């Protein structure tokens, strides 16, 4: 079966505007404030923030510091030429993946010295806490069901191997983390993706594992700031 991917699943698969992918992950509840977190997960009334507000919460090169260059973000949510095979749960989810009320994204290239460069992409989503919680949980559960699968753009196949990694502790209300090994006919790339929900905003960082780990705390703090 070959299914076309839409919504949040596509955004996770097409990391940094190229054929990258999310993968299986482990979600962990915050270590403290359990009652507050459970109430937030069930909150269907807190509205999403506005699009203009959400865009102000994106990271900038100034936030990240020396060596980062912001790159144009490609709209992946309307692409219909990306196929998926080998993961029934993701195929099923992709056919009816929810669209969150508000989204914004950006991406960066980080250069250390004159030859080494890495990538980092940020996506922000906003909706009611309950919808963010359920949809993200469902997405990562689907990833966890498939150790590997194949994506394609046109006639170009991309092999995705999924790896688990520990979700970060003590940040946000819900956290998920995963690594993915992306293999094409000419290269192999290892990326890390972390999704953190903080109230009615979800932060998703995808890119070089070192950059994701380093920049996640600042991304979450800025994303949940009151504007």
ZICOR-V822716 format. One record per residue. RES is the residue in three letters. OMEGA is omega in radians with two decimals (* if undefined). Layout:
# ZICOR-V822716
res:RES omega:OMEGA
res:RES omega:OMEGA
This chain:
# ZICOR-V822716
res:UNK omega:3.09
res:UNK omega:-3.06
res:UNK omega:3.06
res:UNK omega:-2.98
res:UNK omega:-3.14
res:UNK omega:2.98
res:UNK omega:-3.07
res:UNK omega:3.14
res:UNK omega:3.13
res:UNK omega:3.14
res:UNK omega:3.12
res:UNK omega:-3.11
res:UNK omega:-3.02
res:UNK omega:-3.06
res:UNK omega:3.06
res:UNK omega:3.10
res:UNK omega:3.08
res:UNK omega:-3.13
res:UNK omega:2.99
res:UNK omega:-3.09
res:UNK omega:2.90
res:UNK omega:-3.09
res:UNK omega:-3.08
res:UNK omega:-3.10
res:UNK omega:3.11
res:UNK omega:3.07
res:UNK omega:3.11
res:UNK omega:3.09
res:UNK omega:3.11
res:UNK omega:-3.03
res:UNK omega:-3.12
res:UNK omega:3.13
res:UNK omega:-3.03
res:UNK omega:-3.10
res:UNK omega:3.11
res:UNK omega:-3.12
res:UNK omega:3.13
res:UNK omega:3.10
res:UNK omega:3.12
res:UNK omega:-3.14
res:UNK omega:-3.09
res:UNK omega:-3.06
res:UNK omega:3.12
res:UNK omega:-3.05
res:UNK omega:3.12
res:UNK omega:-3.04
res:UNK omega:3.04
res:UNK omega:3.03
res:UNK omega:3.13
res:UNK omega:3.12
res:UNK omega:-3.13
res:UNK omega:3.09
res:UNK omega:-3.10
res:UNK omega:3.13
res:UNK omega:3.10
res:UNK omega:-3.11
res:UNK omega:3.06
res:UNK omega:3.01
res:UNK omega:3.01
res:UNK omega:3.09
res:UNK omega:3.11
res:UNK omega:3.09
res:UNK omega:-3.00
res:UNK omega:3.07
res:UNK omega:-3.03
res:UNK omega:3.08
res:UNK omega:-3.11
res:UNK omega:3.07
res:UNK omega:3.12
res:UNK omega:-3.13
res:UNK omega:-3.11
res:UNK omega:3.12
res:UNK omega:3.12
res:UNK omega:3.11
res:UNK omega:-3.13
res:UNK omega:-2.98
res:UNK omega:-3.11
res:UNK omega:-3.11
res:UNK omega:3.13
res:UNK omega:-3.10
res:UNK omega:-3.13
res:UNK omega:-3.12
res:UNK omega:-3.14
res:UNK omega:3.06
res:UNK omega:3.03
res:UNK omega:3.10
res:UNK omega:-3.08
res:UNK omega:-3.11
res:UNK omega:3.11
res:UNK omega:3.07
res:UNK omega:3.13
res:UNK omega:3.13
res:UNK omega:-3.12
res:UNK omega:3.14
res:UNK omega:-3.11
res:UNK omega:-3.07
res:UNK omega:-3.10
res:UNK omega:3.04
res:UNK omega:3.10
res:UNK omega:-3.00
res:UNK omega:-3.06
res:UNK omega:3.09
res:UNK omega:3.08
res:UNK omega:-3.12
res:UNK omega:3.07
res:UNK omega:3.10
res:UNK omega:-3.05
res:UNK omega:2.90
res:UNK omega:3.11
res:UNK omega:-3.13
res:UNK omega:3.07
res:UNK omega:-3.04
res:UNK omega:-3.04
res:UNK omega:-3.03
res:UNK omega:-3.03
res:UNK omega:3.10
res:UNK omega:3.13
res:UNK omega:-3.11
res:UNK omega:3.08
res:UNK omega:3.09
res:UNK omega:3.10
res:UNK omega:3.02
res:UNK omega:3.06
res:UNK omega:3.08
res:UNK omega:3.06
res:UNK omega:3.08
res:UNK omega:3.05
res:UNK omega:3.11
res:UNK omega:-3.12
res:UNK omega:-3.13
res:UNK omega:3.09
res:UNK omega:-3.09
res:UNK omega:-3.07
res:UNK omega:-3.07
res:UNK omega:3.14
res:UNK omega:3.09
res:UNK omega:3.14
res:UNK omega:-3.12
res:UNK omega:-3.10
res:UNK omega:3.02
res:UNK omega:3.09
res:UNK omega:3.07
res:UNK omega:-3.06
res:UNK omega:-3.11
res:UNK omega:-3.03
res:UNK omega:3.11
res:UNK omega:3.12
res:UNK omega:3.10
res:UNK omega:-3.09
res:UNK omega:2.98
res:UNK omega:3.10
res:UNK omega:2.95
res:UNK omega:-3.01
res:UNK omega:3.13
res:UNK omega:-3.09
res:UNK omega:-3.14
res:UNK omega:3.08
res:UNK omega:-3.14
res:UNK omega:-3.12
res:UNK omega:3.04
res:UNK omega:-2.99
res:UNK omega:3.08
res:UNK omega:3.12
res:UNK omega:3.03
res:UNK omega:-3.06
res:UNK omega:3.05
res:UNK omega:-3.12
res:UNK omega:-3.13
res:UNK omega:2.94
res:UNK omega:-3.14
res:UNK omega:3.13
res:UNK omega:-3.12
res:UNK omega:3.10
res:UNK omega:-3.10
res:UNK omega:3.06
res:UNK omega:3.14
res:UNK omega:3.14
res:UNK omega:2.96
res:UNK omega:3.10
res:UNK omega:3.06
res:UNK omega:-3.04
res:UNK omega:-3.07
res:UNK omega:3.02
res:UNK omega:-3.14
res:UNK omega:-3.05
res:UNK omega:-3.05
res:UNK omega:3.02
res:UNK omega:-3.10
res:UNK omega:3.06
res:UNK omega:3.11
res:UNK omega:3.02
res:UNK omega:3.07
res:UNK omega:3.09
res:UNK omega:3.06
res:UNK omega:3.14
res:UNK omega:3.04
res:UNK omega:3.05
res:UNK omega:-3.09
res:UNK omega:-3.10
res:UNK omega:3.08
res:UNK omega:3.03
res:UNK omega:3.10
res:UNK omega:3.04
res:UNK omega:3.06
res:UNK omega:3.12
res:UNK omega:3.09
res:UNK omega:3.11
res:UNK omega:-3.09
res:UNK omega:-3.14
res:UNK omega:3.13
res:UNK omega:3.13
res:UNK omega:-3.13
res:UNK omega:-3.07
res:UNK omega:-2.98
res:UNK omega:-3.11
res:UNK omega:-3.10
res:UNK omega:3.12
res:UNK omega:3.14
res:UNK omega:-3.13
res:UNK omega:-3.14
res:UNK omega:3.14
res:UNK omega:-3.09
res:UNK omega:-3.09
res:UNK omega:-3.13
res:UNK omega:3.08
res:UNK omega:-3.14
res:UNK omega:*
